[in-house]
Amino acid sequence: MKNLVPVLLLCLTACSAPGPDLILYNGDFWTGNAEDAPVTAVAIQDGHFTALGVDSEVRALAGSDTREIDLEGRFATPGFNDTHVHAQSAARFLEFNIMQTGTQEDFQQRVSDVVDGLAEGEWILGGFWGAYDEWTSGSAGGQARDKFTPNISLVEDLTAAHPMFIRRFDNSEFAANRPALEAAGVDIQNPEAEGVEFAVDGNGVATGIMTGPGVRGLFADVVPDGFSLARRMEQTRNALAVAASYGVTSFSDMSDDTQLEIYRALRETGELTMRVHFRYFLGRWQELAAQGIEVGSGDEWIRLGALKGHIDGIMGTSSARFFQSYENDPQNYGRWRQLMVDEQGQFVEGQFLGYMARADSANLQLSIHAIGDEANSLLMDYLEILNATSGDRDRRFRLVHAQVIAPQDFARLGNLGIIAEVQPYHLADDMRWMEERIGTERSRGAYAFKTLHENGAVLAFGSDWPGTSASEYPINPLYGLYAAVSRQTLAGTPAEGWFPEEKIDIETALRAYTLGGAYSSFEDDIKGTISEGKLADLAVLSDDLFETEPKDWLDTEVVLTVAGGRVVFER
């Protein structure tokens, strides 16, 4: 009897112990660790994975306060890490855009949806219509639809309390409702302004559609530079909820300083559901250095210490910089961006390299946008010089987009330790115009994920959410995985894939969307795999990506997202 008392006390203590915060069991976990034995359950405590194993082992750890969730055999992966978003723009884009709108009915509905959530007097901005008129969504090229221009008269009543100034994706056309026209001082009955051509109805009354070089200047003094903080906070909450619904638990963002403060405010209130790797503009390197910000600054929720610069333009506006001119525009080679040129727009040799070198000397991580083959080649030249003059060290240099690489430059990637921060969904959308613009041979080096990988570049996938003025790029990682593995549009064309020799397997693609992202921000020691001691970020999917075809992934849903051990999305 004496021996029985301690045993009973031990049992009572164990049975009443709180145990892990959360146990997920009856799952099929892809941990990202090749050496792992099969894992069907994980335990999470204080935001970290504390145990991995089979159901019986892990569930035995449960205590009185443990929440247990049966995954019903579903596939689980480390939380997706999107290495390239513009969250400020995405939050605004989600609120209102008509980029893919092709009917007046859809236009009316989208306007109605945004008006419902606005305070009186708030402006409606953006639009970007027409981007998919000449090259339709899901097309591999050569398909067009009827040109769309919004009929503003259909939404005048809806928007009576909200001035609206929106534009076509290429700035060739603008639209404004009556409150916006009146704010700009336009006489609707007799519209006139320098450099502006007003469309009018049969009675000579302005319809709201405008063209000409003077349009933006006409509205410059009345259109707000941005939205109220309250509106931006709500936009961000919505954007974070959307990202969580797709299993994204980390992203690298380049937005304004207000967006960073919004993240900090949401963290204080417990509403931050995303780990944010925040990047400042390269030209601000000195400001960050003066504040003592460097690689690794911040914490596991808001990480600082990185900069982003731009070499050239983008494919969507035919401004990416190439060695040879565009096939459909023989005088156009693309353009250099701000830090590459002087005040007259002329290229200045070594100017951009100077920014890189000074930022690097302050121990700030460089991530540089390069799209065209000349831009990518020049950037690799700069990195070689940087290594030679400042020492070859673990910079984890992020080559942003690496979109079109000349054949002779692929071999340089591994030697330079380059991280290819690429967005696989780009190819699913952009193939509609690529060969028309740069031809078949140069297109072989476009979005060449397999060649990038085989030449030693570390793949780190992202979305470029919400896109450019000419393309919409969803944050859904399943679209990116589909594009990387199938090299097809969402409509499944071309049947064999676009340059199918560049397809990669699903494991390589998953690793690029998880561990690759963590590595790219010097955080692979704390996240990116499901491992004991690492941050408890994961996504549970409705389908096993290793057992289904890529076309099936387009209908695969995220059923559960966990960030920091907390369920942030549950379907």
N, C-alpha and C positions, 0 to 999 in steps of 0.2 A: 504493500500500500504506500510505503514511504517513497518508493521509486516512481510510483504512478503520478504523484502530485507534480513533480517537475515536468514530466512529459505532458500532462494536461495543461500546465501553465504555458509551456512552449507552444503547444497547439493553439491555445487561445490567443497568444501573442501573434503568431503567424497568420491565423485566420482573420485577425482584426487589423493587420498591417495594411496601410493604404495601397501599396503596390505601385506599379507603373500608372501613369496617367491614362495611357491608351494602349490597347492591344488590337492589332489587326490580324485576323486569322483566316484560314481556309482560302488563301490567296495563291497566286502564281507569280512570285516576285522575280523580276529581272533586276538584279542588284547592281549590275554594271561591273561586278567583280568576277572575272573569268574563273577564278579558282574556287568560288563558293560552291558548297554542296547545295542541293535544292532547298529553297526557303519557302515556307508556306505561311509563316507568321512572324510578326515583329512586335517588339515592345518599345514604348516611347515614354521617356521621363524627362521633365524639365526641358523639352524642346529638342532632345537628342535621342537617337536610336540607342537603346541599352541592351537589346537582345535580339538575335535573329535565329530562326530554327524552324522546327516542325511544330505543328499545333500543340501537341501534348506537352512539349517542353516549355514553350513560351506561355501558354495559357495557365500553366502551373504557377506562374509568377503573379497572377492577378490577385489584387487585394480588394479591400472593401470599397475603395474609391476608384477603381479602374473601370474605364469604359471599354467595352469589347465590341468590335464590329466584325461581323461575318461578311467576308468579301465574296462569298458564294462562288469560289473558284476563279474569280476574275484576275486579269493580268495587271500587275502593278510595276511601276517603273520609278526611278528617282524623279523628283519634280523637274519639269522642263525648265531650262535656262535659256531665255531668249536674249541673245547677245546684241540685238540691235532693234531698239524701239525709239520712237519719238512720242513719249507718253502725253506731253502737253497737246501735241497735234492730234494724237489718237483720241484723247478725251473729247476734244472739240469736234473731230470728225464723226465720232459715234453719235454725238448729239444731233448733228445735221450734216448730210452730204447728199448730193444727187449724181455722183460720179457715174454710176451704172444705170441711172434712171433713163428709160426710153419712152415713157408714156406720160401724158398729162395727169392721168389718174394717180400714178405712183408719185409724181411730183406733188400733187395736192395732199396725198396722204402723209408724205414726209414732212411737209410744212405743218400740217395739222398736228403731227406727233411732237414736233419741237415746240410749237406755240403753247401746247398744254403745260409745259414745264417752266415757262418763262415768266418772270415778273414784268409788269407793265413797263414799257419803254426800252426793254432790252432789245438789242439789235440781233438780226439773223445774218450771219456772214458765211462765206465759204462757197459751197455749191460744187464747182469743178465738173459741170456737166460736159458731155460730149467726148469724154476720154475713150469711150468704147464704141463710138459710132463708126469710125473708119476701120478699126480692128476689133471685132466683137469679142466679148469675154468667152473664154473656152476655145478660141480659134488658134490654130497653129499658124495662121497667116492667110491673107487673101480673102477674108470674109468681112463684109461691112453690113451695116444696118442703116435705116433711114436716119437722117440727121435730126437730132432732138434739140429744140430750144424751148425753155419753159414759157408758158403763157401766164404772165403775171396777173392778168385780169381775173384768173380763176382763184387767186389767193388774196386778192385785195381785202375782202371782208375778213378773212381769217387773220390777216396781219395788220389790221387797222391800228393796233396798239404797239406794233413792233416794226420799226424801220428795217428794211431788208435790202442788202446790197450783196449780190452774188455774181459769180463769174464762170465763164467757160474755162475748161482746164488749161487752155493755151493763151488765155487773156485776149482772145480775138473778139470776144463778145461779153457784155456785162448786162445785168438786169437789176432793176431797183423798183420797189413799190412806191406808191404815192408819198407815204411819210418820209421815205429816204430822199426822194426827188425834192420834196418841199424843204427838207433839212439842208439840202445842197443849194437851195435858192433857185431851183428850176421852175419856170412857169409851165405847168403841165399843158395848158391850152396853147402855148406858143414857145415850145422848148428850143432854147438856143444856148450854146456854150462853145468856146473856142476849142477846136480839136475834137469835137464830139459830134457824131451823127446819131440823131434820135430816130428810132422807128416810130411812126405815127399811124393812127387808125384812119378810117375814111373821113373823119372830121378834123384831122390834123392834131389830135390829142396824143400825147406821148403814151406809148404802150409800156414803157419801162425798159425796153431793149435798146442797148447803146453799143456803138463801136467807135473806134478811133483812139489816137494817142493821148487825148486829153481827159479820158474818162476817170482814170484813177486820181488825177490831179483835182478834178471837180469835186470828188468826194473826200479828198485827203483830210480836210479840216473837220469833217463831221463824223466820219466813221471812227469809232473808238479803236485805240491801239490794242486793247484787250478787253477781257470780260471782268466782271466783279469777282472779288475773291470768293464770295459765297457761291457764285455760279461755277467757278473753277473747282472749288472743293467738291461740289456735287458731280461735276463732270469726271473728276478723278476717282471718286468713289465708284461711279458706274464703270469706268475703264478698268479699275482693279478687279471688280466683280466679274467682268467679261474675261479678263486674263485668267482668273482663278477657275472659271468654268471650263477652260481649255487645259487645265493642269499645269499652268505656268506658275512657278514659285519664285523665280528670280528673273530680273531683266537688267540689261545695260541701257541706260536712258541718256539722251542728250536733249535737255529742255532748258527753260530759263530758270533763274534763281528762285522765282516765286514757286515753281513746281517743286523744287527741293524743299522749300519751307512748308509746302503743303504735305509732303511726305513726313516731315518732322512733326507737324501738327497731328497728322493721322496716327503716327506712332504713339504720341502722347495719349491719345484717346483710345488706343487699342484697335484702331481701324486699319492699320497698315498690314495688308495681307501679302505683300510682295517684298522680296529682298531686292534692294535697288543698288545697282552699281552705276553711280552718277558720273557723267563725263562733261567737263567744261570745254569751251572752245579753246583751241590751241593758242590763240593770241592772248589768252589770259594767264599764261604760264607763270608770269612774274608775280601776279596777284596771289596765286595759290602758294607759290614758294614763300612769299612774305608771310603768309599765314601758317607756315609750317606744314602744309598739306603735301603729302607724298604717297607713294605706293603703300597701300595697307592702311591708310588713314580711315577713320570712321570705325564702324563695327559690323557685325554680321547682318544687320538689317539695312543700314545705309553706308555704303562703302564709297570712299573718295580716293583721289590720287591718280586719276586718268584724264587724258585730254583727247579731243578729237579735232583733226584738221581735214582739209579737203584739197585734193590736187586738181580735180577736173569736175565736169558737169555730170549729167546722167543720160542714159540711153533714151528715156522717155521724151526728152526734148532735143535729142540729137546733139547734145553738148558734151558728151564723153570725149576725151581726147585720144585720137588715133594717129599712128604713123602715116597712114594713108587716108585719103578723104572718104567720106560716106559715099556709098554706091549710088544712092538716090539724090545726092547733093554734092556734086564734084568740087565745089568751092569750100566745103565745110570739113574741117578737121577736128571740130570740137573746140572747147575753150578751157583755159586755166582759171582757177578760182582765186579768191581775194588775196590770200597770202603769197600767191605765186607771182603777182604782177604789181606794177607801180600804179600811181594814181591815174595814168592814162590807159591802163589796161594792158601794158606791154610786159611780156615775160622778163623777170629779173633773175638771172642765173645765180643760184646759191641762196636766194632770199628765204625760201621755204626751209631749206636745209638748216639755215641759221636758227629758225624757230625750233626745229626739231632738236638741234644740239643743245640749245639753252634749256629747253624743257627737260631733256634727258639728264643734263648735269644737275638738275634740281630733283632728280629721282622721281620724276613723274612719268607714268606710262603713256606711250604714244599709240594712238589708233588713228590711222589715216585712210580716208576715203580715196579710192582709185578705181575707175571704171574701165576706161579705154586702154588699149595695149601700150600706147606710149606713156600714159600716166602710170601704169603699173611698173613698166620698165624703169622709168625715171625714179620712182619711189624706191625700187630695189637698189638703184645706183646710190641714192642718198643713204640708205641703210648700210650699205657696204662702206661708205665713207665714214659714217657714224661709228661703226664697229672698229674701223682702222684708227680713228683719231681719239675715240673716247674709251676704247677697250671693249672687247667682245664679252658681254655678260648676259645674265638672264633677264633680258628686257621684256620678253613676251610681247614682242611687237605685233600689233593687230593690223593686218592688211584688210581694210574694210571693203568688202564687196569682191575684190580680186576677180572682177566680172569677166573681162576678156584679157587673156594672157597670150603674148606672142610665143610661138613654139620654143624659141631659144631661151626663154626666161623661166620656164617651169623648173629646170634643174637647179636654179638659184635658191628656190624656196627653202629647202631643207637646210642648206648651208647657212642661211641667214636666220634660222630658228623662227620662221614666220608662222603666226597663227592666221589662218585664212578665216576671217570673220565673214562668212557667206550666208546668203539667204536663198535657200533652195526654191522657195515658191516663186522667186523672180523668174526662173526659167519657164515655169508653167504659164506665167502671164506674158512675159516679154517675148517669147518665141514668136508671137503673132507679128512682130515687126523686125526681128533681128536680121534675118537673111536679106530682107528687102533693103535694110540700111547698111549692113557691113559685108554682105555676101556670105557664101557657104564656107569658104576656106577660113576666114577669120572667125566665123561662128563655131568652128571646131574647138576653139580655145575658150569658148564662153561657158561659164558655169561648169567648168570641167572638174567636178568634184573628185572623180577617181584619180585623175592625173595629179591634181593638187595633193591628194592623200599619198599617192605612191611616190611622190617626189619629196615627202618629208614634212609637208605643212601640216600643222595641227588643225583639224576642222572644228570650227565652233559655229554652230548654226543659230540663225535668228530669223526674224520675219521682215524687218524694216517697217513695222506697223506704224502708222496706217497706210503708208505708201508715199508716192510722189504726187505731183499735180497731174500726172498722166496715168497713174496706175494705183489700184487698191490692193494692198497686201495684208490679208487677215493675220491675226496673231496665232491662229490655230496651228500648233506644231504638227498635227496630223496631216495637214496640207503640205507642210514642208517635208515631212518624211515621205509622203506619197510622191512628191516631185523629185526628190533625190533618188528614190529607188526605181520609179517608173519612167521618169523624164517625159511625162505626158501632161497635157492640159487637164483641167478638171473634167472635161468632156471625153477624156480618154484618147486624145489624138496627139501625135501620130501613133498608130497601132503598135509599132515596134519601139517607140520612144524617140525623142529628138537627140540625135547623136548617141545612140544607145550604148556605145562603148564607154560612155562616162557614167553609167549607172553604178551605184554602190549598194551594198547589202544593208539589210535593216539593222543589223547590230552596229555597223560602222555609223549609220545615220543616227541611231539612238544615242550612241556615245557622244556624237557631235552635239546633240541637243541637250546633253546632261553634263557629263564630265568635261567635255570640251569647253563648255561655257564657264565652268568653275575654274578650270586651268587658266582660261584667258584673263581672269581677274585675280590671279594668284590666290584662289580660294579652294583649290582641289584638295587641300588637306582637311577642309571642314565640311565640304558638300560635294555633290555631283555623283555620289554612289550611295547605295543603301548599305551602310557599314556601321558597326558598333562605335559609338562615340561621335559620329558625324551628325550634323543638323538633320532633324527629322522632317524632310521635305519629300513628298511623293505624290504620284498621281495614279489613280486606279481607273482602268479603261474597261469598256464593255466587251472588248474583243482582244484576243492574243495576237499581237502583231507578227509573231513568228509562225503562226498557224493559219493566217488569213492572207488573202491577196491584197496588193496595194489598192486596188479599186474599192475593196471593202472598207479601207481605213477612212474613206470619205464619209462613211456613215457611222463610224465608230464614235462613241461618246465617252467623255470623261464622266465617271459616276461619283468620284470622290477626289478631293484635293486636300492635302495636309501640308501646312507650312508652319515650321517651328513647333511641330507636335500638335497644332490646333487645326481642326477641321474648318477650312475656309470656304469649301464648296461641297455640297452634297446634293446629288440629283434625286 
